[in-house]
Amino acid sequence: MKVLAVDIGATKLRLGVVDLSNKTPTILHTHELQTKGQQLSAVLDTAANVAKDLLGTRRAPKIGISTAGFLHEDRATICQLHDGRWTETNVTAPFAEHSNRVRVIDDGMASTLAEWKSGAAQKCSDVVVLTVGTKLGSGVILNGRILHIGGYSSPQLGGIVVSREQARIPQIPFIGEECAGDALCASAEKCGYSDVGAMLECIKKDDRAAAALDRMCEYLAMCVANAVNLFAPERVVLTGGVIEKSNNRLIKHVRSRLKEKLLKRPRQFDARTALVEGRFGGNASLIGAALAVRTDPVSRRKTSSR
């Protein structure tokens, strides 16, 4: 079974043809468009034209879309991103000519679905997935169900409030702004590096780069700890492009900061084994969008984690 998947992120939109025939989904073809600073409706129109090339003469039986932001109950329209962009944008309309069966979920839920069904959270009943990309996405599995709130969106753990005095951007005092790609990019630029990868390579010899990484990892550890203390998961998965590119550095730093932040429980969370890197990295939300067309993650029917 091949489906068209669309992942709408804060900086780019990705389209991909995903093969769901095997146990592990395979991305066959992809195309990227920039969304940062763009009118989303115009980008979506372009994406719909690109879809014609990806699909050829075939009409996609189903299309899965993952998007940043909260969704209205129509499961087609973005309610709002935290910075106010893209409000009231319908993300399904441009793709209607390709399929009359388009399913939309938020990107945190998509990454969670990918890691739960085919990745690092398989066979788990209680899981938190944090997607560290340009922004911070999140999803929660409780008792074998994907948790959704306010209609059809995942809990936004990146929306945990931090002190304005300590926030990188006082107008947006959320923990997700402190521990995602935007924060690392700003730090890399401030330290004089061309990109985040270059900065991470120099943390052992550059005190400013090391301090920037320490700050991010402290906030990410706080986010993980809040998730563990709230939901008592058997596993926390860190996925997304930033995690993938860090070559295990971020997870090691977060693990070292967790113990002192966790509540004592009968089933204690062991960060050495229960905090793991995701299988799909920057492809998690694209694969999750594809999987959503096969199994609706917010249906009332309980689905198997296998």
NUKEBA-257453 format. One line per 2 residues: number of its first residue (from 1); their letters; for each residue x, y, z of N, C-alpha, C. Coordinates in Angstrom, 2 decimals. Layout:
// NUKEBA-257453
NUM	A	X,Y,Z,X,Y,Z,X,Y,Z ~ ... $
//
This chain:
// NUKEBA-257453
1	MK	0.84,-1.19,0.00,0.00,0.00,0.00,0.88,1.25,0.00 ~ 0.72,2.09,-1.02,1.48,3.32,-1.11,0.55,4.51,-0.91 $
3	VL	0.99,5.46,-0.07,0.17,6.63,0.20,1.02,7.88,0.03 ~ 0.36,9.00,-0.17,1.04,10.29,-0.20,1.00,10.88,1.20 $
5	AV	2.15,11.25,1.71,2.23,11.87,3.03,2.76,13.29,2.88 ~ 2.22,14.19,3.70,2.62,15.59,3.68,2.92,16.01,5.12 $
7	DI	4.09,16.59,5.33,4.49,17.05,6.66,4.72,18.55,6.61 ~ 3.84,19.30,7.28,3.92,20.77,7.28,4.62,21.22,8.56 $
9	GA	5.85,21.68,8.42,6.63,22.12,9.57,6.80,23.62,9.60 ~ 7.44,24.11,10.65,7.60,25.55,10.84,8.55,26.17,9.82 $
11	TK	9.48,25.38,9.29,10.44,25.92,8.32,10.31,25.31,6.93 ~ 9.73,24.11,6.84,9.61,23.49,5.52,8.42,22.54,5.47 $
13	LR	7.97,22.29,4.25,6.93,21.30,3.98,7.56,20.18,3.17 ~ 7.29,18.95,3.58,7.82,17.79,2.87,6.67,16.93,2.36 $
15	LG	6.79,16.51,1.13,5.87,15.53,0.56,6.64,14.25,0.32 ~ 5.98,13.13,0.50,6.64,11.87,0.24,5.65,10.78,-0.12 $
17	VV	6.07,9.90,-1.01,5.31,8.68,-1.27,5.87,7.62,-0.33 ~ 5.00,7.06,0.51,5.44,6.13,1.54,4.81,4.76,1.28 $
19	DL	5.65,3.75,1.29,5.19,2.37,1.10,4.94,1.74,2.46 ~ 3.69,1.36,2.70,3.29,0.76,3.98,3.13,-0.76,3.87 $
21	SN	3.66,-1.34,2.80,3.45,-2.78,2.57,4.18,-3.64,3.58 ~ 5.33,-3.18,4.05,6.15,-3.97,4.97,5.99,-3.48,6.41 $
23	KT	6.59,-4.21,7.33,6.49,-3.88,8.75,7.05,-2.49,9.03 ~ 8.16,-2.16,8.37,8.76,-0.84,8.52,8.42,0.00,7.29 $
25	PT	7.74,1.14,7.47,7.40,1.99,6.32,8.66,2.47,5.60 ~ 8.55,2.61,4.28,9.67,3.04,3.46,9.28,4.29,2.68 $
27	IL	10.09,5.34,2.79,9.86,6.56,2.02,10.51,6.38,0.64 ~ 9.69,6.46,-0.40,10.17,6.19,-1.75,10.65,7.46,-2.46 $
29	HT	9.87,8.52,-2.37,10.21,9.77,-3.05,9.84,10.93,-2.13 ~ 10.64,11.99,-2.13,10.32,13.16,-1.31,10.58,14.44,-2.09 $
31	HE	9.95,15.50,-1.62,10.18,16.84,-2.18,9.97,17.83,-1.05 ~ 10.80,18.87,-1.00,10.73,19.87,0.07,10.40,21.25,-0.48 $
33	LQ	9.61,21.99,0.30,9.31,23.39,0.02,9.52,24.18,1.30 ~ 9.99,25.40,1.18,10.19,26.25,2.36,8.87,26.86,2.81 $
35	TK	8.63,26.86,4.13,7.43,27.50,4.68,7.77,28.72,5.54 ~ 9.00,28.81,6.00,9.38,29.92,6.88,9.23,31.24,6.14 $
37	GQ	8.42,32.14,6.73,8.20,33.44,6.13,7.28,33.44,4.93 ~ 6.65,32.29,4.65,5.78,32.17,3.48,4.31,32.12,3.89 $
39	QL	3.45,32.48,2.95,2.01,32.31,3.14,1.70,30.83,2.93 ~ 1.17,30.18,3.95,1.01,28.73,3.88,0.10,28.30,2.75 $
41	SA	-0.97,29.06,2.51,-1.91,28.67,1.45,-1.21,28.60,0.09 ~ -0.27,29.52,-0.16,0.46,29.51,-1.42,1.40,28.31,-1.50 $
43	VL	2.04,27.98,-0.38,2.94,26.82,-0.34,2.14,25.54,-0.57 ~ 0.95,25.47,0.01,0.11,24.27,-0.17,-0.32,24.11,-1.62 $
45	DT	-0.62,25.22,-2.29,-0.99,25.14,-3.71,0.18,24.58,-4.53 ~ 1.38,25.06,-4.22,2.57,24.54,-4.91,2.75,23.05,-4.60 $
47	AA	2.54,22.70,-3.33,2.70,21.30,-2.91,1.72,20.40,-3.66 ~ 0.51,20.88,-3.87,-0.49,20.08,-4.59,-0.05,19.83,-6.02 $
49	NV	0.61,20.80,-6.63,1.13,20.61,-7.99,2.29,19.62,-7.99 ~ 3.15,19.69,-6.97,4.26,18.74,-6.85,3.71,17.32,-6.68 $
51	AK	2.60,17.22,-5.95,1.99,15.90,-5.72,1.64,15.22,-7.04 ~ 1.25,16.01,-8.04,0.94,15.43,-9.35,2.15,14.71,-9.92 $
53	DL	3.33,15.34,-9.76,4.55,14.71,-10.28,4.92,13.46,-9.50 ~ 4.74,13.51,-8.18,5.08,12.36,-7.35,4.16,11.18,-7.62 $
55	LG	2.89,11.49,-7.86,1.90,10.43,-8.06,1.82,9.96,-9.51 ~ 2.31,10.79,-10.44,2.17,10.44,-11.85,0.71,10.47,-12.26 $
57	TR	0.30,9.44,-12.94,-1.10,9.36,-13.39,-2.00,8.72,-12.34 ~ -1.38,8.22,-11.26,-2.18,7.54,-10.24,-2.89,8.55,-9.34 $
59	RA	-4.09,8.24,-8.99,-4.82,9.02,-8.01,-4.55,8.37,-6.66 ~ -4.05,9.15,-5.70,-3.70,8.58,-4.39,-4.95,8.04,-3.71 $
61	PK	-4.95,6.78,-3.27,-6.12,6.25,-2.58,-6.40,7.00,-1.29 ~ -5.31,7.41,-0.61,-5.45,8.17,0.62,-4.26,9.11,0.77 $
63	IG	-4.48,10.21,1.46,-3.41,11.17,1.73,-3.39,11.46,3.22 ~ -2.21,11.39,3.81,-2.04,11.72,5.22,-1.25,13.01,5.37 $
65	IS	-1.72,13.89,6.24,-1.06,15.18,6.45,-0.77,15.36,7.93 ~ 0.46,15.73,8.25,0.79,16.15,9.62,1.13,17.62,9.57 $
67	TA	0.71,18.36,10.59,0.94,19.80,10.58,1.27,20.32,11.97 ~ 2.09,21.34,12.00,2.32,22.05,13.26,1.04,22.79,13.65 $
69	GF	0.86,23.01,14.95,-0.29,23.79,15.42,-1.46,22.93,15.87 ~ -2.43,23.59,16.50,-3.66,22.92,16.92,-4.62,22.82,15.75 $
71	LH	-5.47,21.80,15.77,-6.46,21.61,14.71,-7.87,21.89,15.21 ~ -8.68,22.49,14.34,-10.11,22.61,14.63,-10.76,21.23,14.58 $
73	ED	-11.99,21.15,15.04,-12.68,19.87,15.07,-13.02,19.34,13.68 ~ -12.91,20.19,12.67,-13.14,19.69,11.31,-11.97,18.84,10.81 $
75	RA	-10.87,18.84,11.58,-9.67,18.08,11.24,-9.15,18.44,9.86 ~ -9.29,19.69,9.51,-8.80,20.18,8.23,-8.14,21.54,8.35 $
77	TI	-8.50,22.28,9.39,-8.09,23.67,9.53,-7.20,23.87,10.74 ~ -6.09,24.58,10.54,-5.21,24.92,11.65,-5.87,26.00,12.48 $
79	CQ	-6.05,25.73,13.76,-6.63,26.72,14.65,-5.64,27.86,14.89 ~ -4.42,27.50,15.29,-3.41,28.52,15.53,-2.08,27.88,15.87 $
81	LH	-1.01,28.46,15.37,0.32,28.21,15.90,0.53,29.17,17.05 ~ 1.46,28.84,17.96,1.64,29.69,19.13,2.08,31.10,18.75 $
83	DG	2.71,31.28,17.56,3.15,32.61,17.16,2.12,33.31,16.27 ~ 0.94,32.70,16.11,-0.14,33.37,15.40,-0.17,33.15,13.90 $
85	RW	0.84,32.49,13.33,0.85,32.28,11.88,-0.14,31.19,11.48 ~ -0.54,31.25,10.22,-1.31,30.20,9.56,-2.70,29.97,10.17 $
87	TE	-3.16,30.89,11.01,-4.46,30.73,11.65,-5.57,30.60,10.60 ~ -6.44,29.63,10.82,-7.61,29.37,9.97,-7.23,28.94,8.55 $
89	TN	-6.08,28.31,8.39,-5.69,27.79,7.08,-6.18,26.35,6.92 ~ -6.93,26.11,5.86,-7.39,24.75,5.56,-6.29,24.03,4.79 $
91	VT	-5.79,22.94,5.34,-4.65,22.26,4.72,-5.06,21.11,3.80 ~ -6.35,20.78,3.76,-6.79,19.66,2.93,-7.26,20.07,1.54 $
93	AP	-7.81,21.28,1.43,-8.45,21.70,0.18,-7.56,21.56,-1.06 ~ -6.28,21.97,-1.01,-5.45,21.87,-2.23,-5.24,20.44,-2.72 $
95	FA	-5.44,19.46,-1.85,-5.17,18.07,-2.22,-6.44,17.30,-2.59 ~ -7.59,18.00,-2.59,-8.87,17.33,-2.82,-8.95,16.68,-4.19 $
97	EH	-8.28,17.28,-5.19,-8.35,16.70,-6.54,-7.59,15.38,-6.65 ~ -6.69,15.13,-5.70,-5.90,13.91,-5.74,-6.57,12.77,-4.97 $
99	SN	-7.41,13.10,-4.00,-8.05,12.06,-3.19,-9.21,12.68,-2.43 ~ -10.27,11.91,-2.25,-11.37,12.38,-1.43,-11.27,11.82,-0.01 $
101	RV	-10.11,11.22,0.28,-9.88,10.68,1.62,-8.55,11.23,2.14 ~ -8.64,12.39,2.78,-7.46,13.06,3.33,-7.60,13.11,4.84 $
103	RV	-6.59,12.62,5.54,-6.63,12.62,7.01,-5.52,13.51,7.56 ~ -5.87,14.37,8.52,-4.92,15.33,9.08,-4.76,15.08,10.57 $
105	ID	-3.50,15.07,11.03,-3.19,15.03,12.46,-2.07,16.02,12.72 ~ -1.90,16.41,13.98,-0.80,17.33,14.27,0.52,16.58,14.26 $
107	DG	1.61,17.34,14.10,2.91,16.69,13.87,3.43,15.94,15.09 ~ 3.08,16.40,16.29,3.48,15.66,17.48,2.82,14.30,17.55 $
109	MA	1.54,14.26,17.20,0.81,12.99,17.16,1.36,12.09,16.06 ~ 1.74,12.69,14.93,2.28,11.90,13.82,3.58,11.22,14.20 $
111	ST	4.49,11.96,14.82,5.77,11.36,15.25,5.53,10.26,16.27 ~ 4.58,10.51,17.16,4.25,9.51,18.18,3.72,8.24,17.54 $
113	LA	2.83,8.39,16.57,2.27,7.24,15.88,3.36,6.43,15.17 ~ 4.30,7.14,14.53,5.38,6.45,13.82,6.25,5.64,14.76 $
115	EW	6.66,6.25,15.88,7.54,5.55,16.81,6.80,4.44,17.55 ~ 5.50,4.61,17.76,4.71,3.61,18.48,4.42,2.39,17.61 $
117	KS	4.05,2.63,16.38,3.67,1.53,15.49,4.86,0.81,14.89 ~ 5.92,1.55,14.57,7.01,0.94,13.81,8.40,1.29,14.32 $
119	GA	8.50,2.05,15.41,9.79,2.54,15.84,10.20,2.15,17.24 ~ 10.71,3.12,17.99,11.34,2.86,19.28,10.35,2.61,20.41 $
121	AQ	9.06,2.79,20.17,8.06,2.61,21.22,7.13,1.43,20.94 ~ 7.53,0.53,20.05,6.70,-0.63,19.75,6.46,-1.48,21.00 $
123	KC	5.26,-2.02,21.10,4.85,-2.92,22.18,4.78,-2.23,23.54 ~ 4.81,-0.89,23.55,4.65,-0.14,24.80,3.22,0.36,24.91 $
125	SD	2.69,0.38,26.13,1.33,0.86,26.36,1.29,2.28,26.90 ~ 2.40,2.72,27.52,2.47,4.05,28.11,3.78,4.71,27.66 $
127	VV	3.66,5.70,26.80,4.83,6.30,26.17,4.64,7.80,26.01 ~ 5.73,8.54,26.13,5.76,9.95,25.74,6.80,10.09,24.64 $
129	VL	6.42,10.76,23.56,7.35,11.03,22.46,7.53,12.54,22.34 ~ 8.77,12.99,22.40,9.10,14.40,22.21,9.86,14.53,20.89 $
131	TV	9.35,15.37,20.02,9.96,15.57,18.71,10.70,16.89,18.70 ~ 12.02,16.80,18.66,12.85,18.00,18.72,13.26,18.37,17.30 $
133	GT	12.50,19.30,16.73,12.80,19.82,15.41,13.03,21.31,15.51 ~ 12.53,22.06,14.54,12.59,23.52,14.65,11.88,23.96,15.92 $
135	KL	10.74,23.37,16.19,10.00,23.56,17.44,9.97,22.23,18.18 ~ 9.27,22.20,19.31,9.15,20.98,20.11,7.73,20.43,19.99 $
137	GS	7.61,19.23,19.44,6.32,18.56,19.37,6.24,17.46,20.41 ~ 5.03,17.01,20.70,4.89,15.96,21.72,3.65,15.13,21.46 $
139	GV	3.69,13.92,21.99,2.54,13.03,21.93,2.61,12.05,23.08 ~ 1.45,11.56,23.51,1.37,10.69,24.68,0.50,9.49,24.37 $
141	IL	1.00,8.30,24.72,0.22,7.06,24.68,-0.08,6.66,26.12 ~ -1.35,6.51,26.46,-1.75,6.06,27.80,-2.66,4.84,27.66 $
143	NG	-2.29,3.76,28.32,-3.09,2.54,28.29,-3.42,2.10,26.86 ~ -2.43,2.22,25.99,-2.60,1.77,24.62,-3.43,2.66,23.73 $
145	RI	-3.65,3.90,24.15,-4.39,4.86,23.33,-3.58,6.14,23.17 ~ -3.69,6.75,22.00,-3.08,8.06,21.81,-3.96,9.11,22.47 $
147	LH	-3.37,9.89,23.36,-4.10,10.93,24.07,-4.30,12.13,23.15 ~ -5.54,12.59,23.05,-5.81,13.80,22.27,-6.73,14.71,23.07 $
149	IG	-6.51,16.01,22.95,-7.22,16.99,23.76,-7.77,18.09,22.87 ~ -8.77,18.80,23.37,-9.28,19.96,22.66,-9.70,19.67,21.24 $
151	GY	-10.29,18.51,21.03,-10.66,18.11,19.68,-9.77,16.99,19.18 ~ -8.77,17.35,18.39,-7.97,16.31,17.74,-6.48,16.61,17.78 $
153	SS	-6.01,17.25,18.85,-4.59,17.60,18.96,-3.94,16.91,20.14 ~ -2.62,16.75,20.03,-1.85,16.15,21.12,-1.61,17.16,22.23 $
155	PQ	-1.34,16.68,23.45,-0.92,17.59,24.52,0.36,18.29,24.10 ~ 0.41,19.60,24.25,1.58,20.38,23.83,2.49,20.60,25.02 $
157	LG	3.38,19.64,25.27,4.29,19.77,26.41,5.27,20.92,26.21 ~ 5.49,21.31,24.97,6.33,22.47,24.71,5.71,23.76,25.19 $
159	GI	4.42,23.72,25.55,3.73,24.91,26.06,3.84,25.09,27.56 ~ 4.62,24.24,28.24,4.87,24.44,29.67,5.52,25.81,29.86 $
161	VV	4.99,26.59,30.77,5.44,27.98,30.95,6.71,28.02,31.79 ~ 7.65,28.86,31.36,8.87,29.12,32.13,8.89,30.59,32.53 $
163	SR	9.81,30.93,33.40,9.93,32.31,33.86,10.28,33.25,32.70 ~ 9.56,34.37,32.60,9.87,35.34,31.55,11.29,35.88,31.69 $
165	EQ	11.75,35.99,32.93,13.09,36.52,33.17,14.17,35.59,32.62 ~ 13.86,34.29,32.58,14.83,33.32,32.09,14.60,32.91,30.64 $
167	AR	13.47,33.30,30.07,13.12,32.88,28.72,14.01,33.55,27.68 ~ 14.33,32.81,26.65,15.12,33.35,25.53,14.36,34.46,24.83 $
169	IP	13.04,34.27,24.68,12.16,35.29,24.10,11.08,35.59,25.15 ~ 11.21,36.67,25.92,10.27,36.94,27.02,8.80,36.95,26.59 $
171	QI	8.53,37.33,25.33,7.15,37.37,24.85,6.57,35.97,24.64 ~ 7.44,34.96,24.54,6.98,33.58,24.33,7.64,32.71,25.40 $
173	PF	7.16,32.78,26.64,7.85,32.10,27.76,7.48,30.62,27.88 ~ 7.74,29.85,26.83,7.40,28.43,26.83,8.66,27.59,26.75 $
175	IG	8.60,26.44,27.39,9.79,25.59,27.46,10.21,25.09,26.07 ~ 9.23,24.93,25.18,9.56,24.49,23.83,10.44,25.46,23.06 $
177	EE	10.38,26.74,23.44,11.24,27.73,22.78,12.68,27.65,23.26 ~ 12.89,26.96,24.38,14.23,26.90,24.97,14.99,25.63,24.58 $
179	CA	14.29,24.62,24.08,14.97,23.33,23.90,14.68,22.69,22.54 ~ 14.52,23.51,21.51,14.32,22.97,20.17,15.30,23.62,19.20 $
181	GD	15.12,23.33,17.92,16.08,23.75,16.92,16.27,25.24,16.82 ~ 15.19,26.02,16.98,15.31,27.47,16.93,16.31,27.99,17.94 $
183	AL	16.25,27.44,19.16,17.16,27.88,20.22,18.61,27.54,19.87 ~ 18.84,26.33,19.35,20.20,25.94,18.97,20.71,26.77,17.80 $
185	CA	19.85,27.05,16.84,20.26,27.87,15.69,20.65,29.28,16.14 ~ 19.86,29.84,17.05,20.18,31.17,17.57,21.51,31.16,18.31 $
187	SA	21.75,30.10,19.08,23.01,29.98,19.81,24.19,29.82,18.86 ~ 24.00,29.00,17.82,25.08,28.80,16.85,25.45,30.10,16.16 $
189	EK	24.44,30.86,15.78,24.69,32.15,15.13,25.40,33.12,16.08 ~ 24.95,33.14,17.33,25.55,34.02,18.32,27.01,33.66,18.58 $
191	CG	27.31,32.37,18.51,28.69,31.90,18.75,29.55,31.94,17.50 ~ 28.96,32.36,16.37,29.75,32.51,15.15,29.87,31.28,14.28 $
193	YS	28.96,30.30,14.47,29.02,29.08,13.67,28.04,29.15,12.51 ~ 28.37,28.43,11.45,27.53,28.45,10.25,26.23,27.68,10.45 $
195	DV	26.28,26.66,11.30,25.08,25.87,11.57,25.23,25.14,12.90 ~ 24.17,24.46,13.30,24.17,23.76,14.59,25.19,22.63,14.61 $
197	GA	25.30,21.90,13.51,26.25,20.80,13.45,27.66,21.24,13.73 ~ 28.04,22.37,13.15,29.40,22.90,13.36,29.61,23.27,14.83 $
199	ML	28.57,23.82,15.46,28.69,24.19,16.87,28.83,22.95,17.75 ~ 28.04,21.92,17.46,28.09,20.71,18.28,29.45,20.03,18.19 $
201	EC	30.11,20.16,17.05,31.43,19.55,16.88,32.49,20.24,17.74 ~ 32.19,21.46,18.18,33.21,22.25,18.89,32.91,22.47,20.37 $
203	IK	31.93,21.74,20.91,31.54,22.03,22.29,32.64,21.72,23.31 ~ 33.55,20.81,22.97,34.61,20.45,23.92,35.68,21.54,24.02 $
205	KD	35.78,22.38,23.01,36.83,23.40,23.03,36.28,24.83,23.01 ~ 34.97,24.97,22.98,34.36,26.30,22.96,33.40,26.41,24.14 $
207	DR	33.77,27.20,25.13,32.96,27.33,26.34,31.58,27.90,26.05 ~ 31.48,28.83,25.11,30.18,29.42,24.80,29.25,28.39,24.15 $
209	AA	29.81,27.59,23.27,29.01,26.54,22.63,28.56,25.51,23.66 ~ 29.47,25.16,24.58,29.14,24.20,25.63,28.04,24.74,26.53 $
211	AA	28.12,26.03,26.85,27.10,26.65,27.71,25.74,26.67,27.02 ~ 25.73,26.94,25.72,24.48,26.95,24.97,23.84,25.56,24.95 $
213	LD	24.67,24.54,24.77,24.16,23.17,24.77,23.66,22.79,26.16 ~ 24.39,23.18,27.19,23.97,22.88,28.57,22.61,23.50,28.86 $
215	RM	22.41,24.74,28.42,21.14,25.43,28.67,20.00,24.69,27.99 ~ 20.19,24.34,26.73,19.14,23.64,26.01,18.82,22.30,26.66 $
217	CE	19.87,21.55,27.02,19.65,20.22,27.60,19.00,20.29,28.97 ~ 19.28,21.35,29.71,18.63,21.52,31.01,17.13,21.70,30.82 $
219	YL	16.74,22.52,29.86,15.31,22.72,29.61,14.67,21.46,29.02 ~ 15.39,20.76,28.17,14.84,19.52,27.62,14.68,18.47,28.71 $
221	AM	15.63,18.42,29.64,15.51,17.50,30.79,14.31,17.88,31.66 ~ 14.08,19.18,31.83,12.91,19.63,32.59,11.62,19.18,31.91 $
223	CV	11.59,19.26,30.58,10.40,18.84,29.84,10.18,17.34,29.97 ~ 11.25,16.57,29.83,11.16,15.11,30.00,10.69,14.77,31.41 $
225	AN	11.27,15.44,32.41,10.91,15.16,33.80,9.44,15.48,34.07 ~ 8.96,16.60,33.54,7.55,16.94,33.71,6.66,15.87,33.08 $
227	AV	7.05,15.39,31.91,6.28,14.34,31.23,6.26,13.06,32.05 ~ 7.43,12.68,32.59,7.51,11.45,33.40,6.71,11.60,34.68 $
229	NL	6.83,12.74,35.33,6.11,12.96,36.59,4.60,13.01,36.39 ~ 4.16,13.49,35.24,2.72,13.58,34.96,2.12,12.25,34.51 $
231	FA	2.81,11.54,33.60,2.22,10.40,32.92,2.80,9.04,33.32 ~ 3.91,9.03,34.04,4.56,7.77,34.46,4.71,6.78,33.31 $
233	PE	5.32,7.18,32.20,5.46,6.28,31.06,6.52,5.22,31.30 ~ 6.41,4.13,30.58,7.47,3.12,30.65,8.65,3.51,29.76 $
235	RV	8.40,4.43,28.83,9.47,4.86,27.93,9.21,6.29,27.46 ~ 10.29,7.05,27.31,10.24,8.36,26.66,11.14,8.30,25.44 $
237	VL	10.59,8.69,24.31,11.34,8.65,23.05,11.64,10.08,22.61 ~ 12.90,10.36,22.35,13.30,11.64,21.76,13.57,11.41,20.28 $
239	TG	12.84,12.11,19.43,13.00,11.94,18.00,13.03,13.30,17.33 ~ 13.06,13.33,16.01,13.13,14.59,15.29,14.50,14.85,14.71 $
241	GV	14.57,15.82,13.81,15.80,16.10,13.10,16.96,16.52,13.97 ~ 16.69,17.32,15.01,17.77,17.79,15.89,18.39,16.63,16.65 $
243	IE	17.55,15.73,17.14,18.06,14.55,17.86,18.89,13.68,16.92 ~ 18.39,13.48,15.72,19.09,12.65,14.74,20.48,13.21,14.42 $
245	KS	20.57,14.53,14.27,21.83,15.15,13.87,22.82,15.30,15.03 ~ 22.35,15.13,16.26,23.22,15.36,17.42,24.12,14.17,17.73 $
247	NN	23.91,13.04,17.02,24.75,11.85,17.23,24.79,11.41,18.70 ~ 23.63,11.38,19.32,23.47,10.88,20.69,23.96,11.85,21.77 $
249	RL	24.48,13.01,21.38,24.99,13.96,22.37,23.88,14.47,23.29 ~ 22.75,14.87,22.69,21.68,15.48,23.48,21.11,14.50,24.49 $
251	IK	20.88,13.27,24.07,20.30,12.28,24.99,21.23,12.03,26.16 ~ 22.51,11.94,25.92,23.47,11.73,27.02,23.41,12.88,28.01 $
253	HV	23.36,14.11,27.51,23.30,15.27,28.40,21.98,15.30,29.19 ~ 20.88,14.95,28.52,19.58,14.96,29.20,19.53,13.88,30.27 $
255	RS	20.03,12.70,29.97,20.04,11.61,30.95,20.76,12.02,32.23 ~ 21.87,12.71,32.09,22.67,13.08,33.26,21.97,14.09,34.15 $
257	RL	20.94,14.76,33.63,20.24,15.79,34.40,18.89,15.34,34.95 ~ 18.47,14.13,34.62,17.09,13.72,34.92,16.84,13.29,36.36 $
259	KE	17.74,12.53,36.93,17.46,11.83,38.19,16.95,12.76,39.28 ~ 17.58,13.91,39.43,17.21,14.83,40.51,15.86,15.49,40.28 $
261	KL	15.30,15.36,39.08,14.05,16.03,38.75,12.84,15.10,38.81 ~ 13.05,13.82,39.06,11.96,12.85,38.98,11.37,12.54,40.35 $
263	LK	10.04,12.37,40.37,9.37,11.91,41.58,9.71,10.45,41.83 ~ 9.69,10.06,43.10,9.91,8.65,43.45,8.62,7.87,43.25 $
265	RP	8.70,6.78,42.51,7.53,5.97,42.23,7.86,4.49,42.44 ~ 6.82,3.65,42.63,7.08,2.21,42.74,7.77,1.66,41.49 $
267	RQ	7.35,2.14,40.32,8.02,1.76,39.08,8.87,2.95,38.64 ~ 10.09,2.98,39.13,10.93,4.14,38.90,11.42,4.20,37.45 $
269	FD	11.42,5.39,36.90,11.89,5.62,35.53,13.41,5.61,35.52 ~ 13.99,4.70,34.76,15.45,4.59,34.65,15.88,5.21,33.33 $
271	AR	16.46,6.39,33.40,16.81,7.13,32.18,17.83,6.40,31.33 ~ 18.59,5.51,31.93,19.62,4.79,31.17,19.01,3.87,30.12 $
273	TA	17.83,3.34,30.41,17.20,2.40,29.49,15.84,2.88,28.96 ~ 15.18,3.76,29.71,13.82,4.16,29.35,13.77,5.45,28.54 $
275	LV	14.86,6.22,28.52,14.94,7.39,27.66,15.75,6.99,26.43 ~ 15.08,6.93,25.27,15.72,6.36,24.08,15.58,7.30,22.89 $
277	EG	16.45,7.10,21.92,16.37,7.86,20.68,15.40,7.19,19.73 ~ 14.62,8.00,19.03,13.65,7.47,18.08,14.30,6.81,16.88 $
279	RF	13.53,6.01,16.22,14.04,5.28,15.05,14.05,6.13,13.78 ~ 13.10,7.08,13.70,12.88,7.75,12.41,13.42,9.17,12.32 $
281	GG	13.85,9.75,13.43,14.47,11.07,13.39,13.62,12.10,12.68 ~ 14.24,12.78,11.70,13.54,13.83,10.98,12.43,13.35,10.07 $
283	NA	12.31,12.04,9.88,11.24,11.48,9.04,10.02,11.03,9.85 ~ 10.08,11.18,11.17,9.03,10.61,12.02,7.64,11.14,11.70 $
285	SL	7.50,12.45,11.56,6.16,12.99,11.33,5.65,12.69,9.92 ~ 6.55,12.57,8.95,6.12,12.20,7.59,5.61,10.75,7.58 $
287	IG	6.34,9.87,8.24,5.91,8.47,8.31,4.62,8.35,9.12 ~ 4.51,9.12,10.20,3.30,9.10,11.00,2.08,9.57,10.23 $
289	AA	2.27,10.57,9.37,1.17,11.04,8.53,0.69,9.92,7.61 ~ 1.64,9.16,7.07,1.28,8.04,6.20,0.53,6.96,6.99 $
291	LA	1.03,6.64,8.18,0.39,5.60,8.99,-1.02,6.00,9.42 ~ -1.26,7.30,9.56,-2.57,7.77,10.03,-3.68,7.44,9.05 $
293	VR	-3.35,7.27,7.77,-4.41,6.96,6.81,-4.87,5.52,6.95 ~ -4.02,4.70,7.56,-4.38,3.29,7.76,-5.08,3.06,9.09 $
295	TD	-4.63,3.76,10.12,-5.23,3.63,11.45,-5.45,5.02,12.01 ~ -6.70,5.42,12.15,-7.00,6.75,12.68,-6.59,6.82,14.15 $
297	PV	-5.58,7.63,14.50,-5.08,7.64,15.88,-6.03,8.26,16.89 ~ -7.05,8.98,16.42,-7.98,9.59,17.38,-9.36,8.97,17.30 $
299	SR	-9.48,7.79,16.72,-10.76,7.10,16.73,-11.05,6.60,18.14 ~ -12.29,6.35,18.43,-12.67,5.88,19.76,-12.31,4.41,19.97 $
301	RK	-12.01,3.73,18.87,-11.68,2.32,18.97,-10.23,2.16,19.38 ~ -9.96,1.32,20.35,-8.59,1.08,20.80,-7.84,0.30,19.74 $
303	TS	-6.60,0.75,19.45,-5.79,0.06,18.46,-4.60,-0.58,19.13 ~ -4.09,-1.64,18.53,-2.96,-2.36,19.09,-1.67,-1.60,18.89 $
305	SR	-0.76,-1.72,19.84,0.55,-1.07,19.71,1.50,-1.93,18.90 ~ 1.08,-3.12,18.54,1.96,-4.02,17.78,2.01,-3.63,16.30 $
//
